Amino acid sequence: MQGMLERNRITAVTKPDVSNMSVCIENVKKAVLSNLQGPAAPTDYHQLMGRLHAAKAKLPKIYQETVAIPFIKELDKLGQQGFTEILIQDPSRTRAAGLMLDIAQSILQNGEGYNALATDAFQEIVSDLYDGFLSAEDREGIKEPDLSIIPALVKWGEPENGPYTWPADATAVFKVQAAIVSLPPAHATNGLLAWSSIPHEVCGHDILHADLGLIQELANVVRNRLNSENIGQGLPDYWASRIDETASDVLGVLNLGPAAAIGLIGYFRGMNAAFSGRAQLRNEGPTRDPHAADILRGYLGAYATALLEFDQAGAWAEVIESEVDKDLSSIKLNGRAIDANTAKRSARIVAEAIMKTKLASLENHSLDEIQNWRNEDESVAALLRTLLQTTGSLTDEHRSGFYAAHVVAAAVTEGLSREADLQVIFNRMLSLLKLMHDTNPAWGPLFVQHPGDISRHLLYHPATPNLISL
């Protein structure tokens, strides 16, 4: 198909199509069951130090100074004995040892070229999401975060743990000034819907932990709002005690649009199919689970989508809610049965409270004022979907005019549409993100925190050039 994408053109989008959901779920299930492992944990102290010094030189200046150099200095202070003691004290590698090894892996994998294409693509979407939320333009009138403003460094590994992040307040233990985000290695080549989880980790946990007081303020807002609306059955405390994960879901939607919400539904179903044999959202929320029950997270995503600032927000919200309804049975939270209508109403209130409350920790701004999904975003993503179905070579014209979030959103929504070829879409997504990464100034010789800040401010804005030629 030949045509020109123009910034000022709004393309009509048909009713959201998710008829390929079952294929996407099976795709995720197979990826999860492959249990593909990443590189072996670097537990030999002297060998690790040598590799880190070599890998450091391959990283851009910003990550040398904020991640590699301070981490190497901390390991040098620890020495072999301290390094070994940390490994012994945390044999399950879920605390200090896991953090230490993951920081090391992020440096080594980026510096040594592990899974180079997928790693660069992964890094590009992470960098773009950070830039979209933390650049000076988007945070006008809001101070910089108290902690990390450097995009997280990525790695592959720990498939049994799924996608996860070590926020900046955790990595600071090793004097590292950036978060670390991890995906299971299988998702470097398969399991498209897993990529819809990245905004949850990056724009969710990492951003929430970077602004001191933000998480607690959101928890208080949610609890107070639910109480004021007379929502009982323990739901005010249930949602508030899970605010880190809950707000991360909402922030994912603000940054990736409806793809974040519908993608997570399919991803959860795929993981549940792999682990339990049932491709359904779970209706139970155990006491010790820091996440809300799957079914509530599905409704939360639907209602957050409804509040987005693009014309089809309502249509997408209806499709997403309808998908969640398919898995609704008996909701049970903390061992207590919850009325479905009350649970859904609480999710609607929580979505609105998190997105639209003006917060003291953000200088009286709301989260949806910093980032949102608008008509322009949806139009670009819709038009990119056509490009993602093709197999021809990509040119320099495909490096600009859109953002990495548009590419991932387009890939997820196109993958869910009727008779989509998931592998073609996945491979094209990686290629587009790689092209963008190769021209990302943050990965060049300059110390660039947010590429979005590098822009001219013109007195007169000429006619907008073409975005993409197809």
C-alpha positions in Angstrom: 0.0 0.0 0.0 1.4 3.4 -1.0 0.5 6.5 0.9 1.8 9.3 3.0 1.4 9.7 6.7 0.8 13.3 7.6 0.9 14.7 11.1 -2.2 16.7 10.6 -4.3 13.9 9.1 -6.7 12.0 11.4 -7.3 8.6 10.0 -10.6 6.9 10.6 -10.2 3.8 12.7 -12.7 0.9 12.5 -14.2 -0.7 15.6 -11.5 -2.3 17.7 -10.8 -5.8 16.5 -9.4 -8.4 19.0 -10.6 -11.5 17.2 -7.1 -12.9 17.1 -6.9 -13.0 20.9 -6.8 -16.8 21.2 -3.8 -17.0 18.8 -2.0 -14.3 20.8 -2.7 -16.2 24.0 -1.3 -19.4 22.5 1.7 -17.5 21.3 2.4 -16.3 24.9 1.8 -19.7 26.3 4.4 -21.3 24.0 6.9 -18.6 24.8 6.4 -19.1 28.6 6.6 -22.9 28.4 9.8 -22.7 26.4 11.4 -21.6 29.7 14.3 -20.2 27.7 17.1 -19.1 30.0 19.3 -16.0 29.7 23.1 -15.9 30.2 24.5 -17.7 33.2 24.7 -15.7 36.4 28.2 -14.1 36.7 29.1 -15.4 40.1 32.9 -15.6 39.6 34.1 -12.3 41.2 37.3 -11.8 39.3 36.0 -12.9 36.0 33.0 -10.6 36.5 35.2 -7.6 37.2 37.2 -8.1 34.1 34.1 -8.4 32.0 32.5 -5.3 33.5 35.5 -3.2 32.8 35.5 -4.3 29.1 31.7 -3.9 28.8 31.7 -0.5 30.4 33.6 1.0 27.4 30.8 -0.2 25.0 28.1 1.7 26.9 27.2 5.3 26.1 28.7 7.9 28.4 25.5 8.4 30.3 25.4 4.8 31.4 29.1 4.6 32.1 28.8 7.4 34.6 25.5 6.5 36.2 25.5 2.7 36.2 28.8 1.0 35.2 31.4 3.1 37.0 29.6 3.4 40.3 28.7 -0.2 40.3 32.2 -1.4 39.6 33.5 0.9 42.4 31.0 -0.7 44.8 32.0 -4.2 43.8 35.7 -3.2 44.2 34.9 -2.0 47.8 33.1 -5.2 48.6 36.0 -7.4 47.3 35.6 -11.1 46.6 34.7 -11.8 50.2 31.9 -9.3 50.4 30.6 -10.3 47.0 30.5 -14.0 48.1 28.8 -13.1 51.4 25.9 -11.4 49.5 25.5 -14.5 47.3 25.4 -16.7 50.4 23.0 -14.5 52.4 20.5 -14.5 49.5 20.5 -18.0 48.0 17.1 -17.5 46.3 18.5 -14.3 44.6 15.3 -12.4 45.3 17.0 -9.6 47.3 20.5 -8.1 47.4 22.1 -10.9 45.4 19.5 -10.9 42.8 19.8 -7.1 42.5 23.6 -7.2 42.3 23.6 -9.9 39.6 20.8 -8.2 37.6 22.8 -4.9 37.5 25.8 -6.8 36.3 23.7 -8.5 33.6 22.3 -5.2 32.4 25.8 -3.9 31.9 27.2 -7.1 30.4 24.3 -7.8 28.0 24.3 -4.3 26.6 28.1 -4.1 26.5 28.7 -7.6 25.1 25.9 -7.5 22.5 23.7 -10.3 23.9 20.6 -10.7 21.7 21.7 -7.4 20.1 18.6 -6.7 17.9 16.0 -7.4 20.6 18.1 -5.8 23.4 18.4 -2.5 21.4 14.7 -2.7 20.6 13.8 -3.3 24.3 16.1 -0.4 25.3 14.5 1.9 22.8 10.9 1.5 24.1 12.2 1.9 27.7 14.1 5.1 26.8 11.1 6.5 24.9 8.7 5.8 27.7 11.0 7.6 30.2 11.5 10.5 27.8 7.7 10.8 27.3 7.1 11.1 31.1 10.2 12.9 32.3 11.2 15.3 29.6 11.1 19.0 30.4 8.3 19.6 27.9 6.0 17.0 29.4 6.7 18.0 33.0 6.3 21.7 32.5 5.6 23.2 35.9 6.7 20.0 37.7 10.0 19.5 39.3 12.4 16.8 38.2 11.9 13.4 40.1 13.8 13.1 43.4 15.6 10.0 42.2 16.5 8.5 38.8 15.8 10.6 35.7 18.0 8.3 33.6 16.1 5.7 31.5 16.3 2.2 32.9 18.9 -0.2 31.6 17.4 -3.4 30.2 18.3 -7.1 30.5 16.9 -10.6 29.7 16.6 -13.4 32.3 14.7 -15.0 35.2 11.9 -16.4 33.0 10.1 -17.8 36.0 9.6 -14.3 37.3 8.1 -12.8 34.2 8.6 -9.1 33.5 10.0 -7.1 36.5 11.9 -4.1 37.5 14.3 -3.0 40.2 13.4 0.7 40.7 16.0 3.4 41.3 15.4 3.4 45.1 16.5 -0.3 45.0 19.5 0.1 42.7 20.8 3.0 44.8 22.0 0.4 47.2 24.9 -0.2 44.8 25.1 3.6 44.0 23.5 3.0 40.6 21.4 5.9 39.3 19.0 4.0 37.0 16.4 1.3 37.3 16.9 -2.1 35.8 14.1 -3.7 33.7 14.0 -7.4 32.8 12.0 -9.5 30.4 12.1 -13.3 30.0 14.5 -14.2 27.2 11.8 -16.0 25.2 10.2 -12.6 24.6 13.2 -11.5 22.5 11.7 -13.6 19.7 8.2 -14.5 20.6 5.2 -13.7 22.9 4.2 -10.3 21.4 1.8 -9.4 24.1 4.6 -9.5 26.7 5.8 -6.1 25.3 2.5 -4.5 26.4 3.8 -5.0 30.0 6.8 -2.8 29.5 5.0 0.5 30.3 3.7 -1.0 33.6 7.3 -1.6 34.7 8.9 1.6 33.2 6.2 4.2 33.5 4.7 2.5 36.5 7.1 1.2 39.1 10.2 3.2 38.0 8.4 6.5 37.7 6.4 6.0 40.9 9.5 5.3 42.9 11.4 8.3 41.4 9.0 10.9 43.0 9.3 10.7 46.8 5.9 10.6 48.4 4.0 9.9 45.2 3.1 6.3 46.0 1.8 7.1 49.5 -0.2 10.1 48.3 -1.9 7.9 45.6 -2.7 5.3 48.2 -4.3 7.9 50.4 -6.2 9.4 47.5 -7.6 6.0 46.5 -8.6 4.9 50.0 -10.3 8.3 50.7 -12.1 8.3 47.4 -13.5 4.8 47.8 -14.5 5.5 51.4 -16.3 8.7 50.3 -18.2 6.7 47.7 -19.3 4.2 50.3 -17.4 1.3 48.7 -17.2 -1.3 51.4 -16.3 -5.0 51.6 -12.7 -4.1 52.5 -12.0 -2.7 49.0 -10.6 0.7 50.1 -7.8 -1.0 52.0 -7.4 -3.7 49.4 -6.8 -1.2 46.5 -4.7 1.2 48.6 -2.4 -1.6 49.9 -1.7 -2.5 46.3 -1.2 1.0 45.0 2.3 0.4 43.5 1.0 -2.3 41.1 -2.4 -0.6 40.6 -1.0 2.8 39.7 1.6 1.1 37.4 -1.3 -0.5 35.4 -2.9 2.9 35.0 0.4 4.6 34.0 0.9 1.9 31.4 -2.4 2.8 29.8 -1.6 6.6 29.9 1.6 5.9 28.0 0.7 3.1 25.6 -3.0 3.7 25.2 -5.6 0.8 25.0 -2.8 -1.6 23.9 -1.5 -1.7 27.5 -4.9 -2.7 28.8 -5.9 -5.3 26.2 -2.4 -6.6 25.9 -2.1 -7.4 29.6 -5.4 -9.3 29.5 -4.0 -11.5 26.7 -0.7 -11.8 28.4 -2.1 -12.8 31.8 -4.3 -15.4 30.0 -1.3 -16.8 28.2 0.8 -17.1 31.4 -2.1 -18.6 33.3 -2.6 -21.1 30.5 1.1 -22.1 30.8 1.1 -22.4 34.6 -2.4 -23.7 35.3 -3.8 -24.9 32.0 -6.6 -22.3 32.1 -6.4 -19.4 29.7 -8.5 -17.1 32.0 -8.1 -14.1 34.2 -7.9 -15.2 37.8 -10.9 -14.1 40.0 -9.0 -14.7 43.3 -6.7 -12.2 45.0 -4.6 -13.8 47.7 -3.7 -11.7 50.7 0.1 -11.9 50.0 -0.2 -10.9 46.4 0.9 -7.3 45.9 -1.2 -7.2 42.7 -5.0 -6.8 42.6 -6.7 -9.9 41.2 -6.4 -10.3 37.5 -10.1 -9.7 36.9 -9.9 -6.4 38.8 -6.8 -5.4 36.8 -8.7 -6.1 33.6 -11.6 -3.8 34.6 -9.1 -1.2 35.9 -7.5 -1.1 32.4 -10.9 -0.8 30.7 -12.0 2.1 32.8 -8.6 3.9 32.6 -8.9 3.5 28.8 -12.3 5.2 28.9 -10.7 8.3 30.4 -8.1 8.7 27.7 -8.2 11.7 25.4 -8.8 10.1 22.0 -12.1 9.7 20.2 -12.2 5.9 20.3 -11.5 5.7 24.0 -15.1 4.6 24.7 -15.2 2.0 22.0 -11.9 0.5 23.2 -13.1 0.5 26.8 -16.2 -1.4 25.8 -14.2 -4.0 24.0 -11.8 -4.4 26.9 -14.5 -4.6 29.5 -16.3 -7.2 27.3 -13.2 -9.3 27.2 -12.8 -9.2 31.0 -16.5 -10.1 31.5 -15.8 -13.4 29.6 -13.6 -14.5 32.6 -15.8 -13.2 35.4 -17.0 -15.8 37.9 -16.8 -15.4 41.6 -14.5 -12.7 42.9 -12.7 -13.5 46.1 -10.2 -11.1 47.7 -8.2 -11.8 50.8 -10.5 -14.9 51.3 -13.6 -12.8 51.1 -16.3 -13.0 48.4 -16.9 -9.7 46.7 -20.0 -8.6 44.8 -19.1 -8.2 41.1 -20.9 -4.9 40.6 -19.2 -3.4 43.6 -15.8 -4.6 42.5 -16.3 -3.1 39.0 -17.5 0.2 40.5 -14.5 0.3 42.7 -12.2 -0.2 39.7 -13.8 2.6 37.9 -13.3 5.0 40.9 -9.7 3.9 41.3 -8.9 4.5 37.7 -10.3 8.0 37.8 -8.7 8.8 41.2 -5.2 7.8 40.0 -5.4 9.5 36.6 -7.1 12.8 37.4 -6.4 13.8 41.0 -4.1 16.8 41.3 -1.2 15.6 43.5 0.9 17.6 45.9 4.0 15.5 45.1 3.6 16.6 41.4 3.1 20.3 42.2 -0.7 20.1 42.0 -0.7 18.3 38.6 -2.5 15.0 37.8 -0.8 12.1 36.1 -3.0 12.4 33.0 -1.7 16.0 32.5 1.8 14.7 32.2 1.0 11.9 29.7 -2.0 10.8 27.8 -3.1 9.0 24.6 -4.6 11.4 22.2 -6.0 11.3 18.6 -2.6 12.0 17.1 -1.1 9.0 19.0 -4.0 6.7 17.9 -3.7 7.9 14.3 0.0 7.3 14.1 -0.4 3.8 15.7 -3.2 3.0 13.3 -1.2 3.9 10.3 1.9 2.1 11.6 -0.1 -1.1 11.7 0.0 -1.2 7.9 3.8 -0.9 7.9 4.0 -3.7 10.5 2.3 -6.2 8.1 4.9 -5.7 5.4 8.2 -7.5 4.9 10.1 -5.1 2.6 13.3 -3.3 3.6 13.1 -0.3 5.9 14.6 3.0 4.9 15.9 6.1 6.8 12.4 7.6 6.4 11.2 5.0 9.0 13.4 6.4 11.7 11.4 9.5 12.7 7.9 11.0 12.9 6.7 8.6 15.5 7.8 7.2 18.9 8.7 3.8 20.1 5.4 3.7 22.1 3.5 4.1 18.9 5.4 1.1 17.4 4.7 -1.2 20.3 1.0 -0.1 20.6 0.6 -0.7 16.9 2.2 -4.1 17.1 0.0 -5.2 20.0 -3.3 -4.0 18.5 -2.4 -5.3 15.0 -1.4 -8.7 16.4 -4.8 -8.9 18.1 -6.7 -8.3 14.9 -8.2 -10.9 12.6 -5.7 -13.3 10.9 -2.7 -11.3 11.9 0.7 -12.9 11.3 2.3 -12.5 14.7 5.8 -13.4 13.7 5.9 -10.9 10.8 4.5 -8.2 13.1 7.0 -9.1 15.9 10.0 -9.0 13.7 9.0 -5.8 12.0 8.4 -4.2 15.5 12.0 -5.1 16.5 13.4 -3.8 13.3 11.6 -0.4 13.6 12.7 0.0 17.2 16.3 -0.9 16.3 16.3 1.7 13.6 15.1 4.3 16.1 17.7 3.2 18.7 20.5 3.6 16.3 19.8 7.3 16.1 18.9 7.9 19.7 21.2 10.6 21.0 21.2 9.1 24.5 23.1 6.2 23.0 25.7 8.4 21.4 28.8 10.1 22.7 27.0 12.9 24.5 25.6 12.8 28.0 21.9 13.0 27.1 19.2 12.3 29.7 16.1 12.9 27.7 16.3 13.2 23.9 12.9 14.9 23.9 14.6 18.0 25.5 16.8 18.4 22.3 14.4 20.5 20.2 14.3 23.9 18.6 11.7 26.4 19.7 10.5 28.1 16.5 8.8 31.5 16.1 6.9 30.2 13.1 5.9 26.6 12.5 6.1 25.7 8.8 3.9 23.1 7.1 4.6 19.7 8.8 6.7 17.3 6.8 5.6 13.8 6.0 5.9 11.3 8.8 6.4 8.1 6.8 6.3 7.0 3.2 4.9 3.5 2.7 
